[in-house]
């Protein structure tokens, strides 16, 4: 690697470390506030959507913490055993897939609640204790088999050898294709759920205020998901190509910003959660404009007692 490439490599690692550290700080703060509020409120604690939101934010916080650590190793050229970096990357990718799965589950939860309200509660009650275990089993498959495959193809001395580049075991063609297929499958499920939600809202009435607001929310979620998923696909597709430094940095920044907006998009835009957070010490600039937007989010009623149009607005603001 010549001096020009070394400088470019250092800049990439410095930017990525700074971005991941900033994202970790923001996401962890929002995660602490939202999870603490949900745990203190029995009404919110019973809602699967808030449980999934809490899991999503916890996974994102851990993902950014591990990203800060691995990129920090590269930035400061820390000589660490190669197996340590492999384990860190394996855990990080596992949490990244958990993030994707929780987004998918939040969409499925909203779709079931809105399109099949009478079957929603019995179905959720029957699977809620199993869904986390299933999610982890799915998330760990690709990273685990990648590190096993990588370990079988090198000697023990190579595995424990110190390497200041902190390599990833996930750069193989097979693991990248599996990663792309995983992300695309989750994306297709999310799009299908939102299409069903939109169809149900349209069937319930074109001119109902709650449905108009819910369609606006679907658009916001779609834009946020696009900025979240497209950079992931590009990053997986690029693999280990140091020549595309600018594209790599743009991808990292877009992905990080989209992930930082998750607490707002999926949590703070809901009046029910926002009102509970106002009673805590947690302060967010969103609250300054809360009164202006409160009229748009007045449909926070019990799903079992509400008509479909009301449930539509309440659920889709925070799937």
N, C-alpha and C positions, 0 to 999 in steps of 0.2 A: 504494500500500500504506500503510494508516494505521499509527499507532504501535502499536496492539494487535497487528496482523498482523506488524509488524516484530519485536516482542518475541517472539511465538510462533515466527516464522521463525528467529530467532537461537537460541532455546532448542532447537529441533529440530536445527539444525546443530551446536550445542555438544554435545548428547547423542550425535548420530550420530558426530561426530568422536572423542569420548571412547571410545565403544563400539568403533568400528572400530580405533582405536589399541590398545585393550586386546586385542581379538581378534587383531590382527596380532602383538602381542608373544607371546601364548600359542601361537598356531598356528605362528609361525615357530620358537619354541623347540622345540616338539614335532616339527616338521618336520625341524629340524636333527638332533635326537637319533635319530629313526627312520630317516631317509634315510642318515645316517652309519653307523648300525648295519647296515642292509641292505647297504650298499656294502662293508662290511668282512667280511661273512659270505657266503661263496660259496653256501652252502645256501639262504640267504634270497634272495640275488640272482637265483637261478634261478627263483624262484616268481613267476609273473605277478601274483598277488594283492598281493604286497609292492611290486612295481614300480608297480602301479596306485595303491596306497595312497600311495606316495611322490609320484607325480604329482599326486594329489588334494590332498595337503597343500601342495605347492609352488604349485599354482594358487590354493588358498585364501589362502595367505600374500600372494601378489601381489595378489589381489582386495582383501583388507583394506588393504593398503598404498595401493592406488589410491583406495579409498574414503576413507581418512584424508586423502589429498591433496585430492580434489575437495571433500569437505565442509569441509576446512580453508580452501580458497579462499573458499567461501561464508561461513564463520564470520568470517573476518577481512576480508571484502569486498575481496579482492585483485583489482585490475583486470588481468585477463589476456585475451589475444586469444581471441575466441569459438572459433576453430578449435582452440586448444589444449585447451579443455574438451571439445570434441566428440571429439577424439582420445583424451583420457584416459578418457572415458565409453565410447567404442567398445572400447578395450582392456579396460576393466574388465568390460563385459558379455561380451566374448569369453571372459575367464577364468571368469566366472560360469557360462557355458554349458559350459566345459571341466570345471568342478566337477560339474555335473549329468551330463555324459557319463561321467566316471570312475566316479561312483556306479553308473551303469547298467552300465558294463563290468565293475565288480567283482561285481555281481549276476549278470551273464551268465557270468562266469568261474566263479563258485561253482556255478551251475546246470549248466553243462557238465561240471564236474569230478565232481559228485555223481550226476547223472542219466545221463551217458554217459561213464563213466570210461575205457573202452577207446578211445574216439575223442578224448578230451580232449587228450592230448599232441600227436598229429599235427596236429590242427586248430589248436591254439594256436601251435605252431611255424611253421605255414604263414602265419599272419596277424599275428604279434606285431610284425614289423618294419613293417607297413603300417598298423596300427591307430591309431598316434599321428598320422600324416599325415591319415588319414581323419577322425579326431576334430577336428583343427584346421580342416580344410576345412568341416566341418559347423558348428563353433562360430563361425567368422568370417563366415558368410554374412549373417545378419540385421543385425549391427552395421555391417558394411561397406556393405551396400546402403542402410542407413538414413542413414549419414553422406553417402554419394554423393547420395542423393535430396534431403537437406536442403541440400547445397551447390548443387545445380542450381536450387533454388527461391529463392535469395537472391543478392544481388550480391556481388562480391569485397570491396567496402568493408564490407559487413555481416559477412562471414566473419572479416575481420581486425580488426574493431572490438573494442575492449576492453569487457568486461562483468563487473562484480563479482558477478553472480548465478551465474556459471559454469553456463550452461544445458546441458541434455542433448539430443542429437539423436534420442533414442529415445522421445520422447513422442508420436509419431504413432500414429494408430489402427491402421494396418497393421502397424507394427513391434510394437505391443503384442499384437495378435492372433497374430502369428507366434510371439512369445515365449511366450504362453500355450499355444499348440499344441505348441511344442517341449517345454515342461516337462511337459505332460500325456502326451505320447508317451513320454518317458523314464520317467515315473511308471508308466504302464501296463506297460511292459516290465519294470520292477523288480518290480511286483506279480506279474506272470505268472511271473517267475523264482522268486520266493519261494513261489508256489503249487506250482510243479513240485517245488521242494526239499522242501516240506512233504509233498507226496504221496509222494515217494520215501522220506522218513523214515518215514512211516506204513506204507508197504508193507514196509519193512525190519523193522519190529517196533514195536509200541506200547510195550513195556515195557523196551526197551533204554535204559540210562542215558544213553548218548551222544545218542540221538535226543530224549529228554526235554529234555536240556540245549540241544540245537540248536534245538528249538522255542521254548524260552525266549529264545534269542538272536535268533531271527527276530522275536519280539515286541518286543524291545528295539530292533532295527534299524527295525522298522515305526514305532514311536513317534518315534524320532529323525528318520526321513525325513519323517514328518508335520509335525513342528515345523520342518523345513527347507523343505519344498515349499509348504505352505499359505501362509506369509507371503510367499513369492516370488510366488505367484499373485495374492494380494491387492495386493501392491505394484505389479505390472505392470498389474493391472486398474484401480487407482486413478489411475495416471498422475500428472499434475501438479495435484493438488488440495490446496491449502494449508489448506483448512477442516478436514480430518480429521487434525489434528496428533496427537492422542492415539493414534489407530489406527496412524498411521505410526510412531510411537515404539515402540509395543508390537510391531509387526511387526519392526522393526529389532532389538529386544532378543531376541525369540524366535528369529529367524533366526540371530543372532550366537551365542547360547548353543548352539543346535543344531549350528552349524558348529564351535564350539570343542570340542564333545564328540566330533567325528569321530575324533581320534587315539585316544581311549579306546574308543569303540564298535567301530571297525574295526581297531585295532591292539593296544592295551595289554590288551585282554581275552583275547588269544591267548597261551597259555603259551609257545609257541615264541619269539615276538618278545619277550615280557616277560622271559624268562630271559636273552636276549642283552642287553637293555637294562640289566639288573641289573649286568652286568659293566662297564658304562660309568659315567661320572661323572653321567649323567642321573638325577635323582631325581624320583619322582612319588609322590604320596600313595597312588596305587593300589597301589604295591608293599607298603605297610604291611599290606595285607589280602591280599596275594598268596597266602600259605600257606593261608589259609582257603579260597580259591577254587581252589587248584591241582587238587584232586581232580575238580573239574567240567570240567577241560580237559586230560585225559590222553590224548586221542586224536590227538596230533600225530605221525602216522606217515606213511610214504611212501604216496601215493595208489595207486601202481601195485601195491603189495604188500598193500594193506589191503582188507578187505571194504567193501561199500558203506556200512554203518552207521558204520564208523570214519571213512571219508572224509567222510561227512556231517557229523560233529561237527567234524572238523578244518577243513574248508573253510568251513563256514557261520559259524564264529566270526570269520572275517575274509574276507568274500567279495571 
